[in-house]
């Protein structure tokens, strides 16, 4: 009930500002299908946007079509069937970067939205680095609604106090803390279903490689079979030894893994800052008091980012209603309706400054880091590799989990890079 009142308050407050959102010449009507994986605990932020859209365009029937599953794993399979079958939704959620351009744009399945950027003034409002990730051969193919930070180390301050441990700042400190916690029957680092392992892997890779070599891995400057990559897989194995991967991990969603941290059966979790949205919005915890966050050891000074975006598929049933939706997503009002509830920050450079009081302590710190730190793109969330690579990298992960052979993992990864046309190959 408390959340519902807050949601209504935010939407009502923003309704007074919607006049600044550019209106279309023709009032849209009909049916608009919004296809995403934001269900359950991630749903309220999307619902806030839909309520705002419906108040602006009452003649449009909005269909909130979601496919559940963390990070869109199940969603992508359904989307692929629809897109290839000639039955696209009006618009769908897709991560900025190769998940968008290397999957759907190269297949000529998306409309160029450069005209929309020109009409709405988004070239001045959005960071050039993000626009670059949405661009292919001179065209721009989706509208970003947020920036998420991946690879954050989450914990509960009072739990750490009770166990007599501190947040580790180096990998060696992490391993020492791991032994202390395991001696008390506590899982040092909780992981969940398969995609959360890839999320952890990319964080360890950044820690071991540093930002320059991490970027080089995805652009052809560092071989997947190099000694540096052997070191990544070796270190990943040491980190896994501090997790529940051989116990109940496969049956845990990212929310359930977060619950283990909150409940005190696990000490840390490496997850994106949608975990902040979950702990603040769903669990009612106060950032900085009820839960804490830190850089994963070795990743200080680097912001691993991803962005949720929506585009316009070729053959979308209701093009005008979709364009109205995209205009809202790219507006200050739309981004400030969505991001405070999602745990993310606006991608627009002027949105946070327009109303910083909407954002909690965590989001304020993330906004500061976004503007100051070195940026690298997330693997798991589509920035640096295309969808085919991501599908096959699951097999690479399984090879490693079964063999714990770093050489075998690097060989398999190189093969996947070649087959998918990823990693600069």
GUTOR-494662 format. One record per atom (N, C-alpha, C, O): residue in three letters; x, y, z. Coordinates in steps of 0.1 Angstrom, whole numbers, plus 5000, padded with zeros to 4 digits. Each point is the difference from the previous one (the first is absolute). Example, Ala and Ser with C-alpha at 12.3 -4.5 7.8 and 13.67 -1.06 7.14 Angstrom:
2
ALA513249435078 ALA499150125000 ALA500950125000 ALA501050005007 SER498650114986 SER500950115000 SER499250115008 SER500550115001 
REM end
This chain:
425
UNK500849885000 UNK499250125000 UNK500950135000 UNK499750094993 UNK501349905015 UNK500950125001 UNK500750024986 UNK500150124996 UNK500349774997 UNK500650024987 UNK498950064990 UNK500450084992 UNK498449875009 UNK499050054990 UNK499750155002 UNK499950074990 UNK500149985022 UNK499850145003 UNK501250084994 UNK499850104994 UNK501449845008 UNK501250074994 UNK500050014985 UNK500350104994 UNK499349785000 UNK499950004985 UNK499050104995 UNK500350074991 UNK498549945015 UNK499050094996 UNK500550155001 UNK499850084992 UNK500949945020 UNK500550145002 UNK501050044989 UNK499950114995 UNK501049805002 UNK501050034990 UNK499450034986 UNK500350104994 UNK498749815003 UNK499450024987 UNK499250134999 UNK500050074990 UNK499249965021 UNK499250125000 UNK500950124999 UNK499750104993 UNK501449905015 UNK500950115000 UNK500650034986 UNK500150114995 UNK500249784998 UNK500650014986 UNK499050044990 UNK500350064989 UNK498449915013 UNK499050044991 UNK499950154998 UNK499750054989 UNK500750025021 UNK500050154999 UNK501150054990 UNK500050124997 UNK500949795000 UNK501250044991 UNK499949954986 UNK500850034992 UNK498249895005 UNK500049934987 UNK499850094989 UNK500249964988 UNK499550165014 UNK499850094989 UNK501350034992 UNK500050044989 UNK501149935018 UNK501350024993 UNK500449884991 UNK500950014992 UNK498449885009 UNK500249894991 UNK499450044986 UNK498950034999 UNK501949954990 UNK499650044987 UNK498849924996 UNK500049885001 UNK498950194995 UNK498849934995 UNK500149964986 UNK500750074992 UNK498649835004 UNK500049964985 UNK498850084994 UNK499150045006 UNK501149974980 UNK498950074993 UNK498749925000 UNK498950065001 UNK501249814999 UNK498849925000 UNK499949935013 UNK500949935005 UNK497950085002 UNK499849945013 UNK500049854998 UNK499149954992 UNK501849975014 UNK500049864997 UNK498849935007 UNK499450055010 UNK500249844985 UNK498949925005 UNK500249854997 UNK501149974994 UNK498049955010 UNK500249854997 UNK500749935011 UNK499950045012 UNK500849864984 UNK500649915010 UNK501550014999 UNK500650004989 UNK500150005023 UNK501450015000 UNK500649895009 UNK499749995012 UNK501049924982 UNK500649885008 UNK501450045003 UNK500950024992 UNK499449995021 UNK501350025006 UNK500649875005 UNK499549945009 UNK501550014984 UNK500649875003 UNK501250015008 UNK501050074996 UNK499149875016 UNK501250015009 UNK500149885009 UNK499149915000 UNK501950095008 UNK500249905011 UNK499850065014 UNK500349935010 UNK499250194990 UNK499850065013 UNK498649965007 UNK499050064998 UNK501149835009 UNK498849955007 UNK500349995015 UNK501250025004 UNK497849965004 UNK500249985014 UNK500650125006 UNK499550115000 UNK501749875007 UNK500650115008 UNK500650114991 UNK500250115005 UNK500049864982 UNK500550104991 UNK498950074993 UNK500250104992 UNK498549865010 UNK498950064993 UNK499650145004 UNK499650074991 UNK500449975021 UNK499550135004 UNK500650124992 UNK499250094998 UNK502049904999 UNK500650124992 UNK499450014987 UNK499750104995 UNK500149784998 UNK499450004987 UNK498550045001 UNK499550084992 UNK499849885019 UNK498650045002 UNK499950155001 UNK499050064996 UNK502050005011 UNK500050155001 UNK500050074987 UNK499450104998 UNK501549854993 UNK500150054986 UNK498749984993 UNK499550094993 UNK499949795008 UNK498749984993 UNK498950085005 UNK499250054992 UNK500749985021 UNK499050095005 UNK500250144995 UNK499050074996 UNK502249975003 UNK500350144995 UNK499650004985 UNK499450104996 UNK501049804996 UNK499650004986 UNK498550004998 UNK499550074992 UNK499849845016 UNK498649994998 UNK499350135004 UNK498950044994 UNK501650045015 UNK499450135003 UNK500250104989 UNK499250094998 UNK501949894994 UNK500350094989 UNK499249964987 UNK499650084992 UNK500249795007 UNK499449944987 UNK498949915004 UNK500249874999 UNK498750185006 UNK498949915005 UNK499449914990 UNK499249915003 UNK501050124984 UNK499349934990 UNK500849874996 UNK499749934991 UNK501550055015 UNK500849894998 UNK499849895010 UNK500150035012 UNK499649854984 UNK499949895010 UNK501449945001 UNK500549944990 UNK500150075022 UNK501449955002 UNK499949865004 UNK499349975010 UNK501549944984 UNK500149865004 UNK501449985005 UNK501050004993 UNK499149985020 UNK501349985007 UNK500349854999 UNK499649925008 UNK501150044981 UNK500349864997 UNK501449975006 UNK501050054995 UNK499149875015 UNK501349975006 UNK500249855000 UNK499149915000 UNK502250054999 UNK500449865001 UNK501050005012 UNK501150064999 UNK498649865011 UNK500850005012 UNK501349934998 UNK500149914991 UNK500850135017 UNK501449945000 UNK501050105001 UNK500150104992 UNK500849895017 UNK501150105003 UNK500850034988 UNK500449914993 UNK499950225004 UNK500950044989 UNK499449974986 UNK500750024990 UNK498049945010 UNK499449984987 UNK500449874993 UNK499849994988 UNK500649915019 UNK500549884994 UNK498849934993 UNK500249964988 UNK498750025019 UNK498849944993 UNK499450094990 UNK499549954989 UNK500550185014 UNK499450104991 UNK500649994986 UNK499350014990 UNK502049985009 UNK500750004987 UNK499649894991 UNK499950014988 UNK499849875018 UNK499649894992 UNK498650024994 UNK499849974988 UNK499350095020 UNK498750034995 UNK500050114989 UNK499449994990 UNK501550115013 UNK500150114990 UNK500549954987 UNK499650054989 UNK501449875011 UNK500649954988 UNK499049934992 UNK500050014987 UNK499149915019 UNK499049934992 UNK499050104994 UNK499749984988 UNK500050125019 UNK499050104994 UNK500750084989 UNK499450024990 UNK501850035013 UNK500650084990 UNK500349934987 UNK499750054989 UNK500849835012 UNK500349924988 UNK498749954993 UNK500049964989 UNK499050035019 UNK498749954995 UNK499150114994 UNK498949974996 UNK501650155003 UNK499350114994 UNK498950055009 UNK499050064995 UNK501149925018 UNK498950055010 UNK500750085011 UNK499949975011 UNK500750154985 UNK500750075010 UNK499050075010 UNK498950044995 UNK501549995017 UNK499350095009 UNK500250144995 UNK500850034992 UNK498450065013 UNK500150144996 UNK501450055005 UNK500650084992 UNK499849885019 UNK501350045005 UNK500549905010 UNK499249935007 UNK502150064995 UNK500549905010 UNK501350055006 UNK500750084995 UNK499549875017 UNK501250035008 UNK501249934995 UNK499949894996 UNK501250195003 UNK501249944995 UNK501250085006 UNK499950135001 UNK501249815002 UNK501150075006 UNK500750074989 UNK500249964989 UNK500350165015 UNK500950084991 UNK501249924996 UNK500549925009 UNK500150104979 UNK501249934997 UNK499749894990 UNK499150004992 UNK501849895009 UNK499949894990 UNK498849925001 UNK499549944990 UNK499850065021 UNK498749925001 UNK499050064991 UNK499249934994 UNK500950215004 UNK499150074991 UNK500649994985 UNK499449944991 UNK501750125007 UNK500650024987 UNK500549874994 UNK499749984988 UNK500949945020 UNK500649884994 UNK499049884999 UNK500349904994 UNK498550135010 UNK498949894999 UNK498950044991 UNK499849934990 UNK499650195013 UNK498850034992 UNK500250114990 UNK499350004989 UNK501750095013 UNK500250104990 UNK500749954988 UNK499650034988 UNK501449885014 UNK500749944988 UNK499149924992 UNK500249974988 UNK498749985018 UNK499049924993 UNK498950084993 UNK499049944995 UNK501250195006 UNK499050094994 UNK498649995005 UNK499050004993 UNK500949985021 UNK498749985006 UNK499650125008 UNK498950005006 UNK501950114994 UNK499650125008 UNK500050124991 UNK500850014991 UNK498450095013 UNK499950134992 UNK501150095006 UNK500250005012 UNK500350084979 UNK501050115004 UNK499250115007 UNK499050054994 UNK501449995018 UNK499350105007 UNK500850135001 UNK499850095009 UNK501149934982 UNK500850134999 UNK499150125000 UNK500350105007 UNK498649894985 UNK499150114999 UNK499450045014 UNK499850125003 UNK500049785005 UNK499450025013 UNK501050085009 UNK499650095008 UNK501649874991 UNK501150065008 UNK500150154996 UNK500250095008 UNK499749944979 UNK500050134995 UNK498850095005 UNK500250115005 UNK498749834994 UNK498750075005 UNK500050035015 UNK499650105004 UNK500949805004 UNK499950025014 UNK501350065007 UNK500050025012 UNK501050014980 UNK501250065005 UNK500849915008 UNK500750045009 UNK499349834989 UNK500749905008 UNK501550004997 UNK500749945009 UNK499750114980 UNK501550004998 UNK500750095010 UNK501149985004 UNK498250125001 UNK500550095011 UNK499749945014 UNK500850035009 UNK498249894992 UNK499649955014 UNK500649875004 UNK500049975012 UNK500549954978 UNK500549875004 UNK501549994998 UNK500550074991 UNK500249855017 UNK501449994999 UNK500449944986 UNK499349914996 UNK501750144998 UNK500449954987 UNK500449865000 UNK499849924991 UNK500850035020 UNK500549865001 UNK498849915000 UNK500149894994 UNK498750155012 UNK498849924999 UNK499550004986 UNK499649894995 UNK500350234999 UNK499550004986 UNK500849924991 UNK499549934991 UNK501850065011 UNK500949924992 UNK499649855000 UNK500149934990 UNK499550035022 UNK499649865002 UNK498749974994 UNK499649884998 UNK499650224998 UNK498749984994 UNK500150024985 UNK499049994993 UNK502250045002 UNK500150044986 UNK500749894992 UNK500949935004 UNK498650054983 UNK500549914991 UNK500050064986 UNK498950034995 UNK502249984999 UNK500150064986 UNK499350134999 UNK499350024990 UNK500850065020 UNK499550144999 UNK498550015005 UNK499650115002 UNK499749785001 UNK498750015005 UNK499949975015 UNK500949935005 UNK498150125002 UNK499849985014 UNK498849925002 UNK498950034994 UNK501149865014 UNK499049904999 UNK499249985013 UNK499149905000 UNK501150175011 UNK499149985011 UNK500250135009 UNK500850084998 UNK498349925012 UNK500050125010 UNK500349945014 UNK499249925005 UNK501850135001 UNK500449955014 UNK499150075010 UNK499850125000 UNK499849805010 UNK499250065011 UNK500850015013 UNK499650075009 UNK501649864992 UNK500750005013 UNK501549964998 UNK500449974989 UNK500350045022 UNK501349945001 UNK500049925013 UNK499750055011 UNK500749834987 UNK500349915012 UNK501549985002 UNK500750004990 UNK499749975022 UNK501349965003 UNK500149855003 UNK499349965009 UNK501549974984 UNK500249865003 UNK501149985009 UNK500850095003 UNK499349795003 UNK501249965008 UNK500150075013 UNK501250025005 UNK497750025002 UNK500150065013 UNK500149905011 UNK499349894998 UNK501450135012 UNK500149905011 UNK499050055011 UNK500250115006 UNK498849814996 UNK498950045010 UNK500149925013 UNK500549895000 UNK499250185011 UNK500149945013 UNK499150075010 UNK499450104997 UNK500449845015 UNK499250065010 UNK501050045012 UNK500649915006 UNK499550224997 UNK501150045009 UNK499949935014 UNK501049965005 UNK497850035000 UNK499849945013 UNK500549855000 UNK500549955010 UNK499249984979 UNK500549864999 UNK501549995001 UNK500549925007 UNK500250174985 UNK501449995000 UNK500650035014 UNK500949945005 UNK498450155002 UNK500550035014 UNK499849885009 UNK500949965008 UNK498049974991 UNK499749885008 UNK501149894997 UNK500349935009 UNK500150064979 UNK501049904996 UNK501450045002 UNK500949924999 UNK499350215005 UNK501450055002 UNK500850014988 UNK501249985000 UNK498250054988 UNK500750024988 UNK499850144994 UNK499050065003 UNK501849984988 UNK499950134993 UNK499949974985 UNK500349894995 UNK499350214998 UNK499949994985 UNK501449994994 UNK500850095003 UNK499549804990 UNK501449994995 UNK500350104988 UNK499150034992 UNK502150015008 UNK500450104989 UNK500949944990 UNK500350064990 UNK500349825013 UNK500849934991 UNK499649854999 UNK499249965009 UNK501249974981 UNK499649864999 UNK500649925011 UNK499349915005 UNK501950124999 UNK500549925012 UNK499250035012 UNK499849905008 UNK499850224995 UNK499150035011 UNK498749924999 UNK499549955010 UNK500050044977 UNK498849934998 UNK500149855004 UNK499249945006 UNK501950004990 UNK500249865003 UNK500249985015 UNK499649895005 UNK501150205002 UNK500149995014 UNK498750015007 UNK499649935009 UNK499550174986 UNK498750015006 UNK499149884997 UNK499249965008 UNK501049984980 UNK499349884996 UNK500349895010 UNK499049935005 UNK502250054999 UNK500349895010 UNK499450035014 UNK499449915006 UNK500650224998 UNK499450035013 UNK498549974999 UNK499449955010 UNK499950094980 UNK498649984999 UNK499649864998 UNK499049955007 UNK501749974986 UNK499849864998 UNK500149935014 UNK499349905002 UNK501750155006 UNK500149945013 UNK498950025009 UNK499849935010 UNK499350174987 UNK498850035008 UNK498849954993 UNK498850035005 UNK501349894984 UNK498949944994 UNK499250104991 UNK498849974997 UNK501950134998 UNK499450104992 UNK500549994986 UNK501249984998 UNK498050034992 UNK500450004986 UNK500650144997 UNK499450105001 UNK501949914996 UNK500750124998 UNK499450094988 UNK499750125002 UNK500049814987 UNK499550074988 UNK499049914994 UNK500249904994 UNK498550155006 UNK498949924994 UNK499950034985 UNK500050114996 UNK499849784997 UNK499650014986 UNK498749924997 UNK499549935009 UNK499950104979 UNK498849934997 UNK500049934987 UNK501049944997 UNK497950074995 UNK499949934988 UNK501150044990 UNK500850095003 UNK499349844986 UNK501150014991 UNK500550144996 UNK501250025000 UNK497950074997 UNK500450134995 UNK500850085011 UNK500850084997 UNK498849895016 UNK500750075010 UNK501549965001 UNK500850085005 UNK499549804991 UNK501449964999 UNK500850074990 UNK501250045002 UNK498249994986 UNK500650084990 UNK500250145005 UNK501050074997 UNK498049985010 UNK500150135006 UNK501250015009 UNK500750105000 UNK499549805008 UNK501149995009 UNK501349994992 UNK501050065004 UNK499049864986 UNK501249984992 UNK500550134994 UNK501250035000 UNK497950054994 UNK500550124994 UNK500650105010 UNK500950084997 UNK498649915016 UNK500550095010 UNK501449955004 UNK500950085002 UNK499349794999 UNK501349955003 UNK501050034989 UNK501150035002 UNK498449964985 UNK500850034989 UNK500550145000 UNK501250034997 UNK497950065006 UNK500450155002 UNK501050015011 UNK501050084998 UNK498849855013 UNK501050015011 UNK501449964996 UNK501050065004 UNK499049834989 UNK501349944996 UNK500750074989 UNK501250035000 UNK498050014990 UNK500650064988 UNK500250155001 UNK500950054993 UNK498350025015 UNK500050144999 UNK499250054988 UNK499749924991 UNK499950215009 UNK499050044990 UNK500650004986 UNK499349984990 UNK502050055008 UNK500650004987 UNK499949864993 UNK499649994989 UNK500949915018 UNK500049864995 UNK498649954999 UNK499749924991 UNK499450125018 UNK498649954999 UNK499450054987 UNK499449934993 UNK500850205004 UNK499550054988 UNK500649944988 UNK499449974990 UNK501950005011 UNK500849944989 UNK499549864997 UNK500049964988 UNK499549975022 UNK499549864998 UNK498850004990 UNK499949914992 UNK499350205008 UNK498850004992 UNK500250074986 UNK499149994992 UNK502150075006 UNK500250074988 UNK501249944992 UNK500450054990 UNK500149835014 UNK501149944993 UNK501450025005 UNK500949954994 UNK499250135016 UNK501450045005 UNK500549905010 UNK501250015003 UNK498049905002 UNK500549905009 UNK499449864996 UNK498849995000 UNK502049914998 UNK499549874996 UNK499349935011 UNK500450015012 UNK498449934985 UNK499349925011 UNK500949885005 UNK499649955010 UNK501450024983 UNK500949895004 UNK501350045006 UNK500949925002 UNK499250215001 UNK501250065006 UNK500349955014 UNK499149955007 UNK502150084998 UNK500349975014 UNK499250085009 UNK499649965011 UNK500150164985 UNK499250095008 UNK498649945002 UNK499450015011 UNK500149924979 UNK498649945001 UNK500149875008 UNK499149975007 UNK502049964993 UNK500249895009 UNK499950045014 UNK499449945008 UNK501350184995 UNK499950055013 UNK498650045005 UNK499749995011 UNK499550064979 UNK498650045003 UNK499349875005 UNK499350005010 UNK500849894982 UNK499249885004 UNK500649945013 UNK499249955008 UNK502150064994 UNK500549955012 UNK499550075012 UNK499649945010 UNK500350194989 UNK499550095011 UNK498549975002 UNK499650005012 UNK499749994977 UNK498649975001 UNK499749885008 UNK499149995008 UNK501849904990 UNK499849885007 UNK500250025015 UNK499349945008 UNK501750144996 UNK500250035014 UNK498850075006 UNK499649975012 UNK499950124981 UNK498850085005 UNK498849905001 UNK499350005010 UNK500549914980 UNK498949905001 UNK500149915013 UNK499049965005 UNK502250024999 UNK500249915012 UNK499450075012 UNK499949945011 UNK499850194988 UNK499450075012 UNK498550024998 UNK499450085007 UNK500049854984 UNK498650014997 UNK499349875002 UNK500549905004 UNK498250114993 UNK499149895001 UNK499849934987 UNK498949934998 UNK502050084993 UNK499849954986 UNK499749855000 UNK499349964991 UNK501349975017 UNK499849855000 UNK498949965009 UNK499849885003 UNK499450215003 UNK498949975009 UNK498750044994 UNK499549924992 UNK500050195011 UNK498650044996 UNK499950114990 UNK499050054997 UNK502249984997 UNK500050124991 UNK499049994988 UNK499350104997 UNK500749794997 UNK499249984988 UNK498550035002 UNK499350044991 UNK500249955021 UNK498650025003 UNK499750145005 UNK498850025004 UNK502250074996 UNK499750135006 UNK499950114989 UNK500950004991 UNK498150085010 UNK499950124991 UNK500950105007 UNK500549985011 UNK499850134981 UNK500850115006 UNK499450065012 UNK500650045010 UNK498049964991 UNK499350065011 UNK500249905012 UNK500350055011 UNK499749824987 UNK500249915011 UNK501450005005 UNK500349985012 UNK500650044979 UNK501450025004 UNK500250125009 UNK500750005010 UNK498650114986 UNK500050125008 UNK499449985013 UNK500450055011 UNK498549874990 UNK499349975012 UNK501049935010 UNK499950015012 UNK500949904982 UNK501049935009 UNK500950105007 UNK500449975011 UNK500050134982 UNK500950105006 UNK499250085011 UNK500550025011 UNK498350024985 UNK499250075010 UNK499749925012 UNK500050045012 UNK499749834986 UNK499649915011 UNK501249955008 UNK499849945011 UNK501450084985 UNK501249975008 UNK500549864998 UNK500949955008 UNK498749984981 UNK500649874997 UNK501250014991 UNK500849914998 UNK499350214996 UNK501150034991 UNK500550145003 UNK499250095005 UNK502149944993 UNK500650135003 UNK499950104989 UNK499750125002 UNK500649844986 UNK500250094988 UNK499349944988 UNK499749884999 UNK499950214992 UNK499549964987 UNK500550104990 UNK500050125002 UNK500549834986 UNK500450094989 UNK498850014991 UNK499749904993 UNK499750215006 UNK498850024991 UNK500050154996 UNK500650085005 UNK498649944984 UNK499850144996 UNK499150075009 UNK499549955010 UNK500450184988 UNK499350085010 UNK498550004999 UNK499350085006 UNK500149824985 UNK498649975002 UNK499849945014 UNK498949995005 UNK502249955001 UNK499949955013 UNK499750125010 UNK499349985010 UNK501250144987 UNK499650115009 UNK498650044998 UNK499350035010 UNK500149964978 UNK498650024998 UNK499249905008 UNK499050035006 UNK501449844993 UNK499349905007 UNK500050025015 UNK499049995007 UNK502250034999 UNK500150025014 UNK499350135005 UNK499550005011 UNK500650104981 UNK499350135005 UNK498549994997 UNK499250035009 UNK500449934979 UNK498650014997 UNK499249895005 UNK498950025006 UNK501549854992 UNK499349895004 UNK500249965015 UNK499049985007 UNK502250024998 UNK500349965013 UNK500050125010 UNK500049985012 UNK500050144983 UNK499850125009 UNK501350035008 UNK499950065011 UNK501349904985 UNK501250035007 UNK500550134996 UNK499950054989 UNK500850025020 UNK500650134998 UNK501449994995 UNK500849945007 UNK499550114981 UNK501449994995 UNK501050075009 UNK499750115006 UNK501449834997 UNK501050055008 UNK499949965015 UNK500950015008 UNK497949954995 UNK499749955014 UNK499549855000 UNK500649925006 UNK498350064987 UNK499549864999 UNK500849924991 UNK500149885002 UNK500550174988 UNK500949934991 UNK501250094996 UNK499850124999 UNK501349824997 UNK501250074996 UNK500549954987 UNK499549904995 UNK501450174999 UNK500649964987 UNK501450054999 UNK500450095007 UNK500449844984 UNK501450034999 UNK500449954986 UNK499349924993 UNK501950135003 UNK500649944987 UNK500549865003 UNK500549975011 UNK499349944979 UNK500649875002 UNK501550025000 UNK500550084992 UNK500349845016 UNK501450035001 UNK500750004986 UNK499849914992 UNK501050195006 UNK500750014987 UNK499350084990 UNK500650024989 UNK498250025013 UNK499250084990 UNK499850145004 UNK499250074994 UNK501649985016 UNK499850145004 UNK500350104989 UNK500949984992 UNK498350125007 UNK500250104990 UNK499449974986 UNK500250084991 UNK499149815008 UNK499449964987 UNK498549985002 UNK499649945010 UNK499750104981 UNK498549995000 UNK499649914988 UNK500150044989 UNK499549835014 UNK499649914990 UNK498550034998 UNK499249985009 UNK500450064979 UNK498750054997 UNK499249914991 UNK500549924992 UNK498250105008 UNK499049954990 UNK498950105000 UNK499850085009 UNK499449914980 UNK498950094999 UNK498849924994 UNK500249934990 UNK498650085016 UNK498849954994 UNK499450104990 UNK499950115003 UNK499849844985 UNK499550084990 UNK498849944993 UNK499749885002 UNK499650204990 UNK498949954992 UNK500150054986 UNK500450124998 UNK499249804992 UNK500150044986 UNK498749984993 UNK499049975006 UNK501150054981 UNK498849994991 UNK500349894990 UNK500750034990 UNK498749855012 UNK500249904990 UNK499450034987 UNK499050064999 UNK501749894990 UNK499450014987 UNK498749925000 UNK500049895004 UNK498950184991 UNK498749935000 UNK499350005013 UNK499049935001 UNK501450165008 UNK499250025012 UNK498650034997 UNK499750094992 UNK499349855015 UNK498650024997 UNK499550145002 UNK499150054992 UNK501450025018 UNK499550135003 UNK501250105001 UNK500550035011 UNK500050014978 UNK501250094999 UNK499850135008 UNK500950045007 UNK498050024991 UNK499850145007 UNK500049995015 UNK500650085007 UNK498749824998 UNK499949985014 UNK501449965006 UNK500450045011 UNK500449894981 UNK501349965004 UNK500950125000 UNK500850025010 UNK499150074980 UNK500850125000 UNK499750095012 UNK500950065006 UNK497849954998 UNK499650075012 UNK500749945013 UNK500450075008 UNK499649804992 UNK500649935012 UNK501550035000 UNK500650035011 UNK500149974978 UNK501450034999 UNK500350145004 UNK501050035007 UNK498250064989 UNK500250145004 UNK499950025015 UNK500750075006 UNK498349865000 UNK499950005015 UNK501349955007 UNK500550055009 UNK500049834986 UNK501149945006 UNK501250095000 UNK500850005009 UNK499450084980 UNK501150094999 UNK499950135006 UNK500950085000 UNK497949955006 UNK499850135007 UNK500550005014 UNK500249895006 UNK500050234999 UNK500350025014 UNK499049945009 UNK500349935010 UNK498450094987 UNK498949965008 UNK499949845000 UNK499849945011 UNK500450004978 UNK499949864999 UNK501249935008 UNK499849915007 UNK501450154992 UNK501149945006 UNK499950025016 UNK500549915007 UNK499050204997 UNK499850025014 UNK498849935006 UNK499949995012 UNK499249964980 UNK498949925005 UNK500549855002 UNK499649935009 UNK501350034982 UNK500549865000 UNK501149975010 UNK499949915008 UNK501250174991 UNK501249965006 UNK500050005015 UNK500749915006 UNK498650185001 UNK500049995015 UNK499549875005 UNK500449955011 UNK498649994982 UNK499449875004 UNK500949884996 UNK499949905006 UNK500850124983 UNK500849884994 UNK501349985007 UNK500649904999 UNK499950215008 UNK501449995006 UNK501150044990 UNK501150005003 UNK498550054985 UNK500950054990 UNK500050155000 UNK499350065008 UNK501550004983 UNK500150144999 UNK499750044986 UNK500149924991 UNK499450215007 UNK499750044986 UNK501250004991 UNK501150035005 UNK498749944983 UNK501150014990 UNK500150154995 UNK501150044996 UNK497850035005 UNK500050144996 UNK500950085009 UNK500049985013 UNK500850114982 UNK501050085008 UNK499350105009 UNK500550045010 UNK498250004986 UNK499350105007 UNK498949955009 UNK499450085008 UNK500349794992 UNK498849955007 UNK500349995015 UNK499250055008 UNK501949904996 UNK500349995014 UNK500150145007 UNK499450025010 UNK501250074983 UNK500150145005 UNK498750075001 UNK499850095008 UNK499249864984 UNK498750065000 UNK499249985013 UNK499250085004 UNK501149815002 UNK499349965013 UNK500849905008 UNK499549895001 UNK501750155004 UNK500849905007 UNK499449945013 UNK500349895004 UNK498750185001 UNK499349955013 UNK499249884997 UNK499649935010 UNK500150034978 UNK499349884997 UNK500949885002 UNK499549895002 UNK501850134999 UNK500949895000 UNK500649985014 UNK500350095007 UNK499949784997 UNK500549975013 UNK501550015001 UNK500750034990 UNK499949935021 UNK501450025002 UNK500849914991 UNK501050054994 UNK498649835003 UNK500749924991 UNK500050064986 UNK501150014994 UNK497750035001 UNK499950054987 UNK500850134998 UNK500650034989 UNK499550055021 UNK500850125000 UNK501449974998 UNK500850074993 UNK499749835014 UNK501449964999 UNK500349944986 UNK501150034995 UNK497949895000 UNK500249954987 UNK500150104989 UNK500750004991 UNK498450115010 UNK500050114991 UNK501350075000 UNK500650044989 UNK500049985023 UNK501350075001 UNK501149914993 UNK500850054993 UNK499249825009 UNK500949914995 UNK499949994984 UNK501050004993 UNK497850005002 UNK499850004986 UNK500650114993 UNK500549994989 UNK499550135017 UNK500650124994 UNK501550015002 UNK500750084993 UNK499949845016 UNK501450025003 UNK500949884997 UNK501250024998 UNK498349865003 UNK500949884999 UNK500249954986 UNK499350044990 UNK501749875008 UNK500349944988 UNK498849904997 UNK499649935009 UNK499950074979 UNK498949924996 UNK500449884991 UNK500850014991 UNK498649875013 UNK500149884991 UNK498749944999 UNK499150015009 UNK500649924980 UNK498749944998 UNK499949865005 UNK501049925001 UNK497850045003 UNK499749875006 UNK499949904989 UNK499550024989 UNK501149865013 UNK499849884991 UNK498649945002 UNK499349994990 UNK500349985022 UNK498849935003 UNK498850084995 UNK499049944996 UNK501150195004 UNK498950094997 UNK500150074987 UNK499650114998 UNK501149824992 UNK499950034986 UNK500850114994 UNK499950034989 UNK501050045019 UNK500750114995 UNK501249964990 UNK500150054990 UNK500649845015 UNK501349984992 UNK499949874991 UNK501049984992 UNK498049955009 UNK499949884991 UNK498649974996 UNK499050045007 UNK500849904981 UNK498749984994 UNK499349885007 UNK500549935008 UNK498250054988 UNK499249915007 UNK500449854997 UNK499949915008 UNK500750074980 UNK500449864997 UNK501249975009 UNK500149895005 UNK500850204997 UNK501149975009 UNK499549975014 UNK500549915007 UNK498650174998 UNK499549985013 UNK499349875002 UNK500249935010 UNK499150024980 UNK499449875001 UNK501049895001 UNK499949915007 UNK501250104985 UNK501049904999 UNK501050015012 UNK500649905004 UNK499550225002 UNK500950025012 UNK499549925012 UNK500749965009 UNK498050014991 UNK499449925010 UNK500749865000 UNK500249945010 UNK500050014978 UNK500749874998 UNK501450015005 UNK500549905006 UNK500250214991 UNK501450025005 UNK500049995016 UNK500949945006 UNK498150135000 UNK499950005014 UNK499849855006 UNK500649975010 UNK498649964983 UNK499749865005 UNK501249914998 UNK500349925009 UNK500550114980 UNK501349924999 UNK500950035011 UNK500649915006 UNK499550214998 UNK500950045011 UNK499449945014 UNK500849955008 UNK498050064994 UNK499449965013 UNK500249855002 UNK500249955011 UNK499749974977 UNK500249865001 UNK501449955001 UNK500349905006 UNK500650184988 UNK501449964999 UNK501050085009 UNK501049955004 UNK498650174999 UNK500950095007 UNK501350014992 UNK501150025007 UNK498949974980 UNK501250014992 UNK500050134993 UNK499250024990 UNK501750075014 UNK500050134994 UNK500450004985 UNK499550084992 UNK501449835005 UNK500549994986 UNK498849964991 UNK499850054989 UNK499449855016 UNK498949964992 UNK498950114998 UNK499450014990 UNK500550075021 UNK499050114999 UNK500550114990 UNK499250054992 UNK502149985008 UNK500550104990 UNK499949954986 UNK499650084991 UNK500649795007 UNK499949954986 UNK498550004996 UNK499850044988 UNK499349925020 UNK498650014997 UNK499650144998 UNK499250024991 UNK501250075017 UNK499650144998 UNK500550054986 UNK499350084994 UNK501949895002 UNK500550054987 UNK499249944989 UNK499650074991 UNK500049815010 UNK499149944990 UNK498750074999 UNK499450034989 UNK500050005023 UNK498750075000 UNK500250154994 UNK499150044993 UNK502050025010 UNK500250134994 UNK500050004985 UNK499450084994 UNK501349825001 UNK500149994985 UNK498749974994 UNK499650064990 UNK499649845016 UNK498749964994 UNK499050125001 UNK499250014991 UNK500950075020 UNK499050105001 UNK500550144994 UNK499250095000 UNK502049914995 UNK500550134995 UNK500150105011 UNK499850124998 UNK500649845013 UNK500250095012 UNK501550015004 UNK500849944993 UNK499550135017 UNK501450025005 UNK500950054989 UNK501249975000 UNK498250114991 UNK500850064990 UNK500449904989 UNK500950034991 UNK498549865008 UNK500349904990 UNK499049994989 UNK500249924991 
REM end
